[in-house]
Amino acid sequence: MSNGPQAGWPGLWAAALQIVALRRAGQVGGAWARPLHGLDESGGELFALYEPLVCRAPQSPPWVIAHLGQSLDGFIATHNGDSRFVTGSQDLDHMHRLRALCDAVIVGAGTAAIDDPLLTTRRVPGTNPTRVVLDPMQRVPLAARVLQDRAAPTLWLCDERCHDPAVAARVAARVLAVPGLTAADGVFDAQVVRRVLVAQGLRVLFVEGGGVTVSRFLAQGLLDRLHVALAPVLIGEGRRGVRLPASSTMADCLRPGGRIVRLGDDVLWDFDLSASPGRSEGTGRAVDVRRTM
Ligand SMILES: NC(=O)c1ccc[n+]([C@@H]2O[C@H](COP(=O)([O-])OP(=O)(O)OC[C@H]3O[C@@H](n4cnc5c(N)ncnc54)[C@H](OP(=O)(O)O)[C@@H]3O)[C@@H](O)[C@H]2O)c1
């Protein structure tokens, strides 16, 4: 929280978790009415980041949020992949809150292989979401903690053509061999990912990285919200965050509406993409992100 723990926060957070637990169980949690007392302005601004996630009804359309913590020069990790840590503790807490409020947290194969993340909610009260490793070629090491530790339900999404049943038998995660996960351009198809997860009852999705994965969801118009936490650090050269096809003029560039929330030394941009021109409910044109990476 911007100015440390506030009196009203624990009760508000507990109420939000209760509604999310009902949604995850497929039950309607009732209308969300925020009790404002006990939070000052900064606490209210922080909590407003979570309200769109709390307000999702069990059968409402799928909803996708992504987060990246990046340097002032636009990198999410050093050139050899070190990202511990780009942003500060308040942004880490924020990411764990997003995990607690979403049905599923998704990471790309690069992140799973390099960071070996747990993807649990250990920094905040809340139940772990389903963990999703998006790995079309089934290249993530079998020893990856997320594939072995049974800390939460875990799905390992691979393209049907690259799936090896013998490999699947050696992990605790459930393997989903998905037909058409890899699009004609050789990159995963985010619409297929969303469709597969919705079929598993997972409708509120958190894309936690890395840059390639978030960029793909963004380029296909599937993000409702994008959180970019800017840290006061310069990396010089490293792994890029968002990458989209080049624009010729500034007028052509995506300039989503957003607001900022201070998270300690970091500044979090909360972009609402739900009304963006490129936004897709499932029929949008996929652009070639890979050629720009
Ligand atoms: N600061 C943050 O917010 C944040 C968040 C998450 C991750 N990260 C950092 O971002 C980096 C990863 O992001 P990313 O954009 O490169 O990838 P990503 O989006 O996590 O995953 C997709 C990419 O990973 C590659 N890949 C597949 N299997 C791999 C393997 N076994 N080892 C390494 N790469 C593999 C894929 O290459 P192919 O297309 O060739 O298969 C694809 O380009 C890591 O350094 C991680 O620490 C930072």
The ligand as a MOL file (V3000), in Angstrom:
LIG
                    3D

  0  0  0     0  0            999 V3000
M  V30 BEGIN CTAB
M  V30 COUNTS 48 52 0 0 0
M  V30 BEGIN ATOM
M  V30 1 N 9.9620 -7.7800 -14.9810 0
M  V30 2 C 8.8920 -8.5030 -15.2260 0
M  V30 3 O 7.7420 -8.0670 -15.0410 0
M  V30 4 C 9.0650 -9.8980 -15.7530 0
M  V30 5 C 7.9650 -10.7750 -15.7510 0
M  V30 6 C 8.1450 -12.0530 -16.2750 0
M  V30 7 C 9.3730 -12.4160 -16.7980 0
M  V30 8 N 10.3870 -11.5430 -16.7750 0 CHG=1
M  V30 9 C 11.6700 -11.8800 -17.4050 0
M  V30 10 O 11.4080 -11.9810 -18.7990 0
M  V30 11 C 12.2720 -12.9420 -19.3930 0
M  V30 12 C 11.4250 -13.9220 -20.1900 0
M  V30 13 O 10.5710 -13.2030 -21.0330 0
M  V30 14 P 10.5510 -13.4260 -22.5950 0
M  V30 15 O 9.7770 -12.3220 -23.1920 0
M  V30 16 O 11.9370 -13.6610 -23.0810 0 CHG=-1
M  V30 17 O 9.7910 -14.8370 -22.7300 0
M  V30 18 P 8.3420 -15.3540 -22.2720 0
M  V30 19 O 7.2950 -14.4190 -22.7550 0
M  V30 20 O 8.3550 -15.7020 -20.8470 0
M  V30 21 O 8.2770 -16.7460 -23.0840 0
M  V30 22 C 8.2180 -16.8230 -24.4910 0
M  V30 23 C 9.5880 -16.8790 -25.1010 0
M  V30 24 O 10.4200 -17.8150 -24.4030 0
M  V30 25 C 11.1860 -18.5400 -25.3380 0
M  V30 26 N 11.5080 -19.8570 -24.7800 0
M  V30 27 C 10.8330 -20.9960 -24.9620 0
M  V30 28 N 11.3880 -22.0040 -24.2490 0
M  V30 29 C 12.4480 -21.4760 -23.6460 0
M  V30 30 C 13.4460 -22.0230 -22.7870 0
M  V30 31 N 13.4420 -23.3100 -22.4180 0
M  V30 32 N 14.3900 -21.1930 -22.3250 0
M  V30 33 C 14.3980 -19.9020 -22.6850 0
M  V30 34 N 13.4800 -19.3380 -23.5100 0
M  V30 35 C 12.5230 -20.1130 -23.9580 0
M  V30 36 C 10.3050 -18.6370 -26.5420 0
M  V30 37 O 11.1140 -18.8390 -27.6570 0
M  V30 38 P 10.5700 -19.6120 -28.9390 0
M  V30 39 O 9.5040 -18.7280 -29.4950 0
M  V30 40 O 11.7630 -19.7410 -29.7990 0
M  V30 41 O 10.0590 -20.9350 -28.4640 0
M  V30 42 C 9.5910 -17.2970 -26.5570 0
M  V30 43 O 10.3320 -16.3470 -27.2680 0
M  V30 44 C 13.0180 -13.6040 -18.2560 0
M  V30 45 O 14.3050 -13.0460 -18.2110 0
M  V30 46 C 12.2570 -13.1970 -17.0160 0
M  V30 47 O 13.1110 -13.0730 -15.9130 0
M  V30 48 C 10.2760 -10.2860 -16.2750 0
M  V30 END ATOM
M  V30 BEGIN BOND
M  V30 1 1 1 2
M  V30 2 2 2 3
M  V30 3 1 2 4
M  V30 4 1 4 5
M  V30 5 2 4 48
M  V30 6 2 5 6
M  V30 7 1 6 7
M  V30 8 2 7 8
M  V30 9 1 8 9
M  V30 10 1 8 48
M  V30 11 1 9 10
M  V30 12 1 9 46
M  V30 13 1 10 11
M  V30 14 1 11 12
M  V30 15 1 11 44
M  V30 16 1 12 13
M  V30 17 1 13 14
M  V30 18 2 14 15
M  V30 19 1 14 16
M  V30 20 1 14 17
M  V30 21 1 17 18
M  V30 22 2 18 19
M  V30 23 1 18 20
M  V30 24 1 18 21
M  V30 25 1 21 22
M  V30 26 1 22 23
M  V30 27 1 23 24
M  V30 28 1 23 42
M  V30 29 1 24 25
M  V30 30 1 25 26
M  V30 31 1 25 36
M  V30 32 1 26 27
M  V30 33 1 26 35
M  V30 34 2 27 28
M  V30 35 1 28 29
M  V30 36 1 29 30
M  V30 37 2 29 35
M  V30 38 1 30 31
M  V30 39 2 30 32
M  V30 40 1 32 33
M  V30 41 2 33 34
M  V30 42 1 34 35
M  V30 43 1 36 37
M  V30 44 1 36 42
M  V30 45 1 37 38
M  V30 46 2 38 39
M  V30 47 1 38 40
M  V30 48 1 38 41
M  V30 49 1 42 43
M  V30 50 1 44 45
M  V30 51 1 44 46
M  V30 52 1 46 47
M  V30 END BOND
M  V30 END CTAB
M  END
